[in-house]
Amino acid sequence: MHIICQKEDLLYGVQAVSKAVSGKNTLPILSGIMISAQDNRVVLKATDLEMAIECVIDAETPREGTVVAPGRYLIDLVRHLPSGEIGLESADGQQLLISYEQSQIAVRCFDAEEFPALPVMEGKVKREMPSPLFRRMIKQVAAAAATDEIRPLFTGILLEMLPEKLVMVATDTHRMAVGECPCGGEEDARVIVPSRNMQEIARLAVNDDEPVFIVTDKNQVYFRTGNVTFISRVISGQYPEYKQVLPAPSLFSAQAVLDRQRFLEALERASLVVRETGRLKGNAVKLKWREEAVVLSADVPDVGKIKEEIFAVFEGKQMETSFNARYLLEALKVMESEKVVMRLTGPATPSVIVPEEDQSYLYLVLPLRVGN
């Protein structure tokens, strides 16, 4: 194998596949990055068996071939190479020679035959989305996904592909985020993808001019954007019927329109007071809803207390509710509109937050018991 490429292109490639490099020692070959030279291009691959990433970069390939280099070492090494032309050579696949300027580094490699073959993209359900919309939806929905691996189902994001739209849903059972876009197709599908994988795909979809293509299969879901292909396993199980959780419009007894940034900043200050309460008290803040304002308050003995009044365009039944401050903050941080609408069903029943200018996204949050 012989490759001649630019340092910037090689660095882009190894960084693109880096998140799929396994850090576990169960199968040493999974800690490697496969480098294949063919037809004046270089294909880089990495997998930890939960996800796989493939990236193609331009290069001269005087001699074709394949090696599997130690991933973490290769990433750090390429990062520290000088700018300019880089040469990669291997005579037997056991050693990779990296040439730059008048210098050379030799790297021991794995046996390429032990590297697992990546699944072939053969699914039937296909969708195409603009990259900016794809990134925004994942950012907004992933905020509600669980991080506790004890319940794997809730660490995933549901992708529901309907004839006229694509819906993404995440919940940790205390809050739920739902986003949708007009991205139709010929066949329906429902798959649950690990949230961390979805966020990694969003990180790779950086070119606004390159759409994201989605293909589902029985056990995998494939994403392709530009010169990067991402394959993720799906989480097995029956995802909750999220539509049954959403309150019907007739159940809302009040709503308030608030300045998102003002509401967020007040919650950040309140969270400083309640953060020491942790799981015991649920980071509880009280919200007293009344005409033209919502009064936010928190009182923690031996720590301090806060009381702020936030202007709101309020209509409906006045009430007092308590919420986990972190849940509200995480909702507001992923919304982009200047104002948000908070719709209330009651002091002890779910509330919904939506961006005022974007009705394609909602965030449902359960209240804490008043008096916590």
C-alpha positions in Angstrom: 0.0 0.0 0.0 1.2 3.5 -0.8 -0.8 6.7 -0.2 0.1 10.3 -0.7 -2.3 12.9 0.8 -2.4 16.2 2.6 -2.2 16.2 6.4 -5.4 18.2 6.7 -7.3 15.6 4.7 -5.9 12.7 6.7 -6.6 14.4 10.0 -10.2 15.1 8.9 -10.6 11.4 8.1 -9.2 9.9 11.3 -11.1 12.4 13.4 -14.3 11.6 11.6 -14.1 7.9 12.5 -12.5 8.4 15.9 -15.7 8.1 18.0 -16.2 4.5 16.7 -12.8 3.4 17.9 -13.3 1.1 20.8 -11.7 1.9 24.1 -12.3 -1.6 25.5 -9.8 -4.4 25.4 -12.1 -7.3 24.8 -11.2 -7.3 21.0 -8.0 -5.5 20.3 -8.7 -5.2 16.6 -11.7 -2.9 17.5 -9.2 -0.3 18.8 -7.8 0.1 15.3 -8.6 2.2 12.2 -8.7 0.4 8.9 -7.0 2.4 6.1 -7.7 1.2 2.5 -6.1 2.7 -0.6 -8.1 2.3 -3.8 -8.8 4.3 -7.0 -7.1 7.5 -5.8 -9.0 7.6 -2.6 -8.6 6.5 0.9 -11.3 4.7 2.9 -11.0 4.9 6.7 -13.2 2.7 8.9 -13.7 2.1 12.6 -16.2 0.2 14.7 -16.9 -0.8 18.3 -19.7 -3.1 17.1 -22.4 -0.7 18.3 -21.6 1.9 15.7 -19.4 2.0 12.7 -18.1 5.1 10.8 -16.6 5.2 7.3 -15.0 8.3 5.8 -13.5 8.7 2.3 -10.8 11.2 1.5 -9.0 12.2 -1.7 -5.4 11.0 -2.2 -3.0 9.6 -4.6 -2.7 5.8 -4.4 0.3 4.5 -6.3 -0.2 1.1 -4.7 -3.4 -0.2 -3.3 -3.7 -2.1 -0.1 -5.1 -2.2 3.5 -3.7 -1.8 7.0 -5.3 -1.5 10.4 -3.4 0.9 12.6 -3.9 1.5 16.4 -6.6 4.1 16.4 -5.9 6.4 19.4 -2.2 6.5 18.6 -2.8 7.2 14.9 -5.2 10.1 15.7 -2.7 11.7 18.1 0.1 11.2 15.7 -1.6 12.7 12.7 -2.8 15.6 14.8 0.9 16.4 15.6 2.2 16.0 12.0 3.3 19.2 10.2 1.1 20.6 7.5 1.8 19.5 3.9 2.2 16.2 2.1 2.1 13.0 4.0 3.1 9.5 2.8 1.7 6.3 4.1 3.3 3.0 3.0 3.1 -0.6 4.0 4.8 -3.6 2.3 3.2 -6.4 4.4 0.3 -4.9 6.3 2.2 -5.4 9.6 3.9 -2.1 9.7 2.8 1.4 8.5 5.5 3.9 7.5 4.4 7.5 7.8 6.6 10.0 5.9 6.6 13.8 6.3 9.2 16.3 5.2 12.5 14.5 5.7 11.3 12.3 8.5 9.6 9.0 9.0 7.6 7.1 11.7 7.0 3.4 11.8 3.8 2.1 13.4 3.0 -1.5 14.2 -0.4 -2.7 12.8 -3.0 -5.3 13.5 -3.9 -8.1 11.1 -6.4 -6.6 8.7 -8.1 -9.9 8.2 -9.4 -9.8 11.8 -11.2 -6.5 11.2 -15.0 -7.1 11.1 -16.8 -6.5 7.8 -19.2 -3.6 8.1 -22.9 -4.2 7.2 -24.0 -3.4 3.7 -26.6 -0.7 3.3 -29.7 -2.6 2.0 -32.7 -1.2 3.9 -35.9 -0.2 2.2 -37.1 2.8 4.1 -35.2 5.9 2.9 -35.4 9.5 4.0 -33.5 12.7 3.0 -33.1 15.7 5.3 -31.2 19.0 5.2 -28.2 18.8 7.5 -29.1 22.0 9.6 -32.6 20.6 10.3 -31.2 17.1 11.2 -28.7 18.6 13.6 -31.3 20.9 15.2 -33.8 18.0 15.7 -31.3 15.8 17.4 -30.0 18.5 19.6 -33.6 19.3 20.8 -34.8 15.8 21.2 -31.7 14.3 22.8 -32.1 16.7 25.7 -34.8 14.4 27.1 -33.1 11.0 26.6 -32.1 9.0 29.7 -28.4 8.5 30.6 -29.0 5.6 33.0 -28.0 2.4 31.2 -30.2 0.4 33.5 -33.1 1.1 31.2 -31.5 1.0 27.7 -34.7 1.6 25.9 -34.9 5.2 27.2 -31.3 6.0 26.3 -32.4 5.9 22.7 -34.2 8.2 20.3 -37.2 6.9 18.5 -37.2 7.5 14.8 -40.8 7.1 13.5 -40.9 7.3 9.7 -44.4 8.1 8.4 -45.6 8.6 4.8 -45.7 12.4 5.2 -43.1 13.1 7.9 -40.3 12.0 10.2 -40.8 12.2 14.0 -38.0 11.9 16.6 -38.9 11.2 20.3 -36.9 10.8 23.5 -38.0 10.4 27.1 -36.5 9.5 30.5 -40.0 9.0 31.9 -39.8 12.4 33.7 -39.9 14.5 30.5 -40.3 13.9 26.8 -39.2 15.8 23.7 -40.9 15.4 20.3 -39.7 16.9 17.0 -41.0 16.4 13.5 -40.3 17.5 10.0 -42.0 17.1 6.6 -39.7 14.4 5.4 -42.0 11.8 3.8 -41.3 8.4 2.2 -43.0 5.4 0.7 -42.8 3.1 3.7 -43.3 3.4 7.4 -40.7 2.4 10.0 -40.0 2.7 13.7 -36.4 2.3 15.1 -34.8 3.2 18.4 -31.2 4.5 18.0 -28.9 5.1 20.9 -28.9 8.8 21.7 -25.1 9.1 21.9 -24.9 7.6 18.4 -27.4 10.1 17.1 -25.5 13.0 18.6 -22.3 11.7 17.0 -24.1 11.6 13.6 -25.1 15.2 14.1 -21.5 16.1 14.8 -20.4 14.7 11.5 -23.2 16.4 9.5 -21.3 19.7 9.4 -21.7 20.6 5.7 -25.0 22.5 5.3 -25.0 21.8 1.6 -24.9 18.0 2.0 -28.2 16.4 3.0 -28.4 13.5 5.4 -29.7 10.2 3.9 -31.3 7.7 6.3 -31.9 4.0 5.5 -33.3 1.5 8.0 -32.7 -2.2 8.2 -33.8 -4.9 10.6 -30.9 -4.5 13.0 -29.1 -1.3 11.8 -29.9 2.2 10.7 -27.6 3.9 8.1 -26.8 7.5 7.8 -24.8 9.1 5.0 -23.8 12.7 4.6 -21.1 13.8 2.1 -18.2 11.4 2.3 -19.1 10.0 5.7 -21.3 6.9 6.3 -22.5 6.1 9.8 -24.0 2.7 10.8 -25.7 2.2 14.2 -27.2 -0.7 15.9 -30.8 -0.3 16.9 -32.2 -0.9 20.4 -34.7 -3.7 20.7 -37.9 -3.2 22.6 -41.3 -1.6 22.3 -41.1 2.2 22.7 -43.9 3.8 24.6 -46.8 5.2 22.6 -45.8 8.8 23.0 -49.0 10.2 21.5 -51.0 8.8 24.4 -48.9 10.8 26.8 -49.4 14.2 25.1 -52.2 16.2 26.7 -55.2 16.9 24.5 -55.7 20.6 23.8 -58.9 20.6 25.9 -56.9 19.6 29.0 -54.8 22.8 29.1 -56.2 25.2 31.7 -53.6 28.0 31.3 -50.7 29.1 29.2 -48.0 31.8 29.4 -45.8 33.4 26.7 -42.3 34.2 28.1 -39.1 35.7 26.9 -36.9 32.6 26.6 -33.6 34.2 27.6 -35.1 36.0 30.6 -36.8 32.8 31.8 -33.6 30.8 31.2 -31.4 33.2 33.1 -33.8 33.3 36.1 -33.8 29.5 36.2 -30.0 29.4 36.1 -29.8 31.7 39.1 -32.4 29.6 40.9 -30.5 26.4 40.1 -27.5 27.7 42.0 -29.7 27.7 45.1 -31.3 24.3 44.7 -28.4 22.3 43.2 -27.3 21.0 46.5 -30.7 19.4 47.1 -29.9 16.9 44.3 -32.0 13.8 44.1 -33.5 14.3 47.5 -35.6 17.3 46.6 -35.3 17.1 42.8 -33.7 20.5 42.3 -37.2 21.9 42.8 -38.2 25.5 41.9 -41.7 26.9 42.4 -43.5 28.8 39.7 -46.5 30.9 40.7 -48.6 31.7 37.6 -50.7 34.9 37.7 -51.8 37.7 35.4 -48.9 39.4 33.6 -46.1 37.5 35.5 -44.8 34.3 36.8 -43.0 34.4 40.2 -40.1 32.0 40.4 -38.9 31.0 43.8 -36.7 28.6 45.7 -35.8 28.3 49.4 -33.2 25.9 50.7 -32.3 26.0 54.4 -28.6 26.6 55.1 -28.1 27.6 51.4 -30.3 30.5 50.6 -33.4 31.6 48.7 -34.4 33.4 45.6 -37.6 35.1 44.3 -37.9 36.6 40.8 -40.8 38.0 38.9 -40.8 37.4 35.1 -43.1 39.2 32.8 -45.5 36.8 31.0 -48.5 37.1 28.7 -50.7 34.8 30.8 -54.2 33.5 30.3 -56.2 30.9 32.1 -56.4 29.5 35.6 -53.9 30.9 38.1 -51.9 28.2 39.9 -48.6 27.2 41.5 -46.4 24.5 40.1 -43.0 22.9 41.0 -40.5 21.6 38.5 -37.0 20.2 38.4 -35.0 23.3 37.5 -32.6 21.3 35.3 -35.3 19.8 33.2 -36.7 23.3 32.4 -33.2 24.7 31.7 -32.3 21.8 29.3 -35.5 22.5 27.4 -34.9 26.2 27.0 -31.2 25.8 26.0 -32.1 23.8 22.9 -34.8 26.1 21.7 -33.9 28.9 19.3 -37.0 31.1 19.4 -37.0 34.5 21.2 -40.2 33.5 23.1 -41.6 30.2 24.4 -45.1 29.2 25.3 -45.7 27.1 28.5 -49.0 25.3 28.5 -50.3 24.0 31.9 -52.8 21.3 32.6 -52.6 21.6 36.4 -50.3 21.7 39.5 -49.8 17.9 39.5 -50.2 17.0 35.8 -47.8 17.5 32.7 -46.9 20.8 31.2 -45.7 21.4 27.7 -43.1 24.0 26.5 -43.0 24.9 22.8 -41.1 27.6 20.8 -43.5 30.4 19.9 -42.3 30.4 16.3 -41.9 26.7 15.8 -44.8 24.4 16.5 -42.9 21.3 15.1 -41.2 20.8 18.5 -42.5 20.3 22.0 -41.1 19.4 25.4 -43.3 17.8 28.0 -42.3 17.9 31.6 -43.8 16.3 34.7 -44.2 18.6 37.8 -42.9 17.8 41.2 -45.3 17.5 44.1 -46.0 21.0 45.5 -44.3 21.3 48.8 -41.1 19.4 47.8 
